[in-house]
Amino acid sequence: IRFFEGLANDLRHMLAGLGLASLGDAVGRTDLLEQTRRIGALDLTRMLAAPVDGVRAWAGQRNLRPQTDTPVDDEWLEPVLAAAREGKPFAISSKIANSDRAVGARLAGELALQRLQHSEPVSPIELDLEGVAGQSFGAFAIPGMRIVFEGLANDFVGKGLSGGEINLRAEGDAARESSHHVLLGNVALYGATAGRLLAAGRAGERFAVRNSGATAIVEGVGDHGCEYMTGGAVLVLGRAGQNFGAGMTGGIAWVADEDGSFVSEQRYHPDFLSASSLADDPESAAQVYELLTLHAASAHSQRAEVLLMDWEATQRMLVKLSPRPQG
């Protein structure tokens, strides 16, 4: 709360310095803007020109997307908050569909607010779900929240993850060959700050982009994995795509390189990362062994079980990626 109060005060001072009483007064004031640099032939002169009719802001209505169904987690809110107030754990079992977006996010927000008001840790809340998860599944989950999901998930899984745990388990044939099947979409863990994501399957592109503190285990990623990552740890147990670690300045990553192509084709970004064998780092190897054991137990990953069976070979196959000093 103090942070937002300070931010509001700073904003008021900035507006006052421009002679404005509110953010609303700043809308349409193109006279307060200027183009500070040009890229190629980009010229914003026409965009910054004063309107000839004097109308500075659009006066129509927003194109709101109608919400015809009640969000699935609405009915969970009151019993979860009541249990939290009494310091009791709470468990939920439910099926969800891809029309259910940001499942768990509202719970996370309300629980965080309650904790802020009462200065008490959140009692354990477990969501046991199955089906197909819509966008932003498990977004902003906080400490005390554990989400176990069996099925397929769309983009932005664990967006802004803030201390909670998300376990994604495959089903059917995908569970038996998890590293060959995509289980979750693009941009998982975008902006995550803490917590844990265990996925017994492959993820799409830009996995853990801007991750600053979460730990993740996944069985393959598309292009641009760990882009702009500044903290946390990511273990990839299968193939990783191109441009891995672009802009990565913190944290640690390990990637399976079974055929040697990840290093030989330099699919990681050498300006930001240095690559070494996990076998040459006993301390890091112990950390990975612990993560693999957790992945096998929590995400029911057969891939993790196979890698643990021949630990010596696994250490030789995994590549450790460490950020290079910048500047």
C-alpha positions in Angstrom: 0.0 0.0 0.0 2.8 2.4 0.8 4.3 1.7 -2.6 1.1 2.7 -4.4 0.7 5.8 -2.2 4.2 6.9 -3.1 3.5 6.2 -6.8 0.3 8.3 -6.6 2.2 11.2 -4.9 4.9 11.1 -7.6 2.3 11.1 -10.3 0.5 14.1 -8.8 3.8 16.1 -8.6 4.6 15.3 -12.2 1.1 16.4 -13.3 1.3 19.6 -11.2 4.7 20.4 -12.9 2.9 20.3 -16.2 0.0 22.4 -15.0 -2.5 19.5 -15.0 -4.9 18.6 -12.2 -5.5 15.0 -13.2 -4.6 12.3 -15.7 -7.8 13.1 -17.5 -6.5 16.6 -18.2 -3.4 14.9 -19.9 -5.5 13.0 -22.4 -4.9 14.4 -25.9 -2.3 16.9 -25.0 0.0 16.2 -27.9 1.6 19.6 -27.3 3.3 18.0 -24.3 4.9 15.2 -26.4 7.9 15.2 -28.7 9.8 12.7 -30.8 13.1 12.2 -29.1 14.7 9.9 -31.7 14.1 8.6 -35.2 14.5 5.0 -36.4 14.9 5.0 -40.2 12.3 7.2 -41.8 9.9 7.0 -38.8 8.3 10.5 -38.4 5.6 11.0 -35.8 4.9 14.6 -36.7 1.4 14.0 -38.0 0.5 11.9 -34.9 1.6 14.7 -32.6 -0.2 17.4 -34.5 -2.9 19.3 -32.7 -6.4 18.2 -33.8 -8.0 20.7 -36.2 -11.5 20.3 -34.7 -10.4 20.8 -31.2 -11.5 17.4 -30.0 -8.7 15.9 -28.1 -10.1 12.5 -26.9 -12.4 9.8 -28.3 -15.8 10.2 -26.7 -17.4 6.9 -27.8 -18.0 3.8 -25.6 -15.4 1.1 -25.1 -15.9 -2.1 -27.2 -16.5 -4.3 -24.1 -16.4 -8.0 -24.5 -19.6 -9.4 -23.0 -19.2 -11.9 -20.2 -22.2 -14.3 -20.6 -21.1 -16.9 -18.1 -20.2 -16.5 -14.5 -16.4 -17.1 -14.0 -15.8 -20.6 -12.7 -13.8 -19.4 -9.7 -16.5 -17.0 -8.5 -18.2 -19.7 -6.5 -14.9 -20.6 -4.8 -14.2 -17.2 -3.6 -16.3 -16.9 -0.4 -15.5 -20.4 1.0 -11.8 -19.9 0.3 -11.7 -16.5 2.0 -13.7 -17.9 5.0 -11.3 -20.8 5.4 -8.3 -18.4 5.1 -9.8 -16.2 7.9 -10.1 -19.2 10.1 -6.6 -20.4 9.3 -7.9 -23.6 7.7 -6.7 -25.3 4.6 -9.1 -25.6 1.6 -9.3 -27.9 -1.4 -11.2 -27.6 -4.6 -11.8 -30.1 -7.4 -13.3 -29.0 -10.7 -13.3 -29.3 -14.5 -12.5 -26.2 -16.5 -12.7 -25.3 -20.2 -10.7 -23.0 -22.5 -13.4 -20.3 -22.0 -12.3 -20.1 -18.3 -9.6 -17.5 -18.4 -7.2 -16.5 -15.6 -8.4 -19.3 -13.4 -7.0 -18.7 -9.9 -6.0 -15.0 -10.5 -9.0 -13.6 -8.6 -8.4 -15.9 -5.7 -4.8 -14.8 -5.6 -5.7 -11.1 -5.5 -8.3 -11.5 -2.8 -6.1 -13.7 -0.7 -3.2 -11.2 -1.1 -5.4 -8.4 0.0 -6.6 -10.3 3.0 -3.1 -11.1 4.0 -2.1 -7.5 3.6 -4.9 -6.4 5.9 -4.4 -9.0 8.6 -0.6 -9.7 8.3 -1.1 -13.4 8.3 0.2 -16.1 5.9 -2.3 -17.7 3.6 -3.5 -21.1 4.7 -2.9 -23.9 2.1 -5.3 -23.6 -0.8 -5.2 -26.5 -3.4 -7.0 -26.4 -6.7 -7.3 -29.9 -8.3 -8.5 -29.2 -11.9 -8.8 -31.0 -15.2 -9.8 -30.2 -18.7 -8.5 -27.4 -21.0 -7.3 -24.2 -19.4 -7.9 -20.9 -21.0 -5.4 -18.0 -21.1 -3.5 -16.9 -18.1 -4.1 -20.1 -16.1 -2.8 -19.7 -12.5 -1.8 -16.1 -13.1 -0.4 -14.2 -10.0 -0.8 -17.3 -7.7 0.6 -16.4 -4.3 2.4 -18.4 -1.5 0.0 -21.0 -0.1 -1.7 -21.6 -3.4 -1.1 -24.9 -5.1 -2.7 -25.6 -8.5 -2.6 -29.2 -9.9 -4.0 -29.4 -13.4 -4.4 -32.4 -15.7 -4.9 -31.5 -19.3 -3.8 -28.9 -21.8 -3.3 -25.2 -21.1 -3.3 -22.1 -23.4 -0.9 -19.1 -23.4 0.4 -17.2 -20.4 0.3 -20.0 -17.8 1.6 -18.6 -14.5 1.8 -15.0 -15.7 3.1 -12.9 -12.9 3.4 -16.0 -10.7 4.0 -14.6 -7.2 4.9 -17.5 -5.0 2.4 -20.1 -5.7 2.9 -23.6 -7.3 1.5 -24.9 -10.5 1.7 -28.5 -11.5 0.7 -29.4 -15.1 0.3 -33.2 -15.7 -0.2 -34.8 -19.0 -2.8 -37.5 -19.6 -3.1 -40.6 -21.9 -0.3 -41.1 -24.5 1.1 -37.7 -23.7 1.9 -38.8 -20.2 3.9 -41.8 -21.5 6.0 -39.6 -23.9 5.7 -36.3 -22.2 8.8 -34.6 -23.8 7.2 -35.1 -27.3 3.9 -33.5 -26.6 3.0 -29.8 -26.1 1.2 -29.3 -22.8 1.1 -25.5 -22.6 1.2 -22.5 -24.9 3.4 -19.5 -25.4 4.7 -16.9 -22.9 4.3 -19.0 -19.8 5.7 -17.4 -16.6 5.7 -13.9 -18.2 6.9 -11.6 -15.5 6.9 -14.2 -12.7 8.6 -13.1 -9.5 8.5 -16.2 -7.3 7.0 -19.6 -7.0 7.2 -22.9 -9.0 5.9 -24.3 -12.3 6.3 -28.0 -13.1 5.1 -29.0 -16.5 5.2 -32.7 -17.7 5.3 -31.7 -21.3 6.6 -29.2 -23.8 5.8 -25.4 -23.8 5.6 -22.9 -26.7 7.7 -19.9 -27.4 9.1 -17.3 -25.0 8.9 -19.5 -22.0 9.8 -17.7 -18.8 10.2 -14.4 -20.5 11.1 -11.7 -17.9 11.1 -14.2 -15.2 12.8 -12.7 -12.1 12.5 -15.3 -9.5 10.3 -18.4 -10.2 11.6 -21.9 -10.6 10.4 -23.9 -13.6 10.8 -27.4 -15.0 9.5 -28.1 -18.5 10.2 -30.8 -21.0 10.9 -28.7 -24.1 10.5 -25.1 -25.2 10.1 -23.2 -28.5 12.1 -20.2 -29.6 13.2 -17.4 -27.4 13.1 -19.3 -24.1 14.2 -17.4 -21.0 14.2 -14.1 -22.9 15.1 -11.1 -20.7 15.2 -13.4 -17.6 16.7 -11.7 -14.6 16.4 -14.3 -11.9 15.0 -17.7 -11.0 15.9 -21.1 -12.4 14.7 -23.0 -15.5 15.3 -26.7 -16.2 14.4 -27.8 -19.8 14.4 -31.6 -20.1 13.9 -31.7 -23.9 14.7 -29.7 -27.0 15.0 -25.9 -26.8 14.4 -23.7 -29.9 16.5 -20.9 -31.3 17.6 -17.7 -29.5 17.5 -19.1 -26.0 18.4 -16.6 -23.3 18.4 -13.4 -25.5 18.7 -10.6 -23.0 19.0 -12.9 -20.1 21.1 -11.2 -17.4 20.3 -13.2 -14.2 19.2 -16.5 -12.9 20.3 -19.9 -14.2 19.1 -22.4 -16.8 19.9 -26.0 -17.8 18.9 -27.5 -21.1 18.9 -31.1 -22.3 21.2 -31.4 -25.4 20.9 -35.1 -26.3 22.3 -34.9 -29.8 24.7 -32.0 -29.1 22.9 -29.7 -31.5 21.9 -27.1 -28.9 25.6 -26.2 -28.4 26.9 -27.0 -31.9 24.1 -24.9 -33.6 24.5 -22.3 -30.9 20.7 -22.1 -30.3 21.5 -20.1 -27.2 22.5 -16.4 -27.3 26.3 -16.3 -26.8 26.4 -12.6 -26.1 24.4 -13.2 -22.9 25.2 -16.7 -21.9 28.1 -19.1 -21.4 27.5 -22.8 -21.8 29.2 -25.6 -19.8 28.6 -29.2 -18.9 26.5 -30.0 -15.8 29.0 -32.8 -15.1 31.7 -30.2 -14.3 29.6 -28.5 -11.6 28.8 -30.8 -8.6 26.9 -28.1 -6.8 24.7 -27.4 -9.8 24.3 -31.1 -10.4 22.9 -31.6 -6.9 20.4 -28.8 -7.5 19.2 -30.4 -10.8 18.9 -33.8 -9.2 16.7 -32.4 -6.5 14.5 -30.7 -9.2 14.2 -33.9 -11.2 13.1 -35.8 -8.1 10.5 -33.1 -7.4 9.3 -33.2 -11.0 8.9 -36.9 -11.0 6.9 -36.8 -7.8 4.7 -33.7 -8.3 4.2 -33.6 -12.1 4.2 -37.4 -12.5 6.8 -37.0 -15.2 8.1 -40.2 -16.8 10.8 -38.2 -18.5 12.2 -37.2 -15.2 12.1 -40.8 -14.0 14.1 -41.9 -17.0 16.7 -39.2 -16.6 17.2 -40.1 -12.9 17.7 -43.8 -13.7 21.0 -43.0 -15.6 22.1 -40.0 -13.6 25.7 -40.1 -14.9 24.6 -39.9 -18.5 22.1 -37.2 -17.7 24.7 -35.0 -16.2 26.8 -35.3 -19.4 23.8 -34.5 -21.5 22.6 -31.4 -19.6 24.1 -28.0 -20.5 24.4 -25.3 -17.8 23.7 -21.8 -19.1 25.1 -18.9 -17.0 24.6 -15.2 -17.7 27.7 -13.3 -18.8 28.7 -10.1 -17.0 27.4 -7.2 -19.0 28.6 -3.6 -19.4 
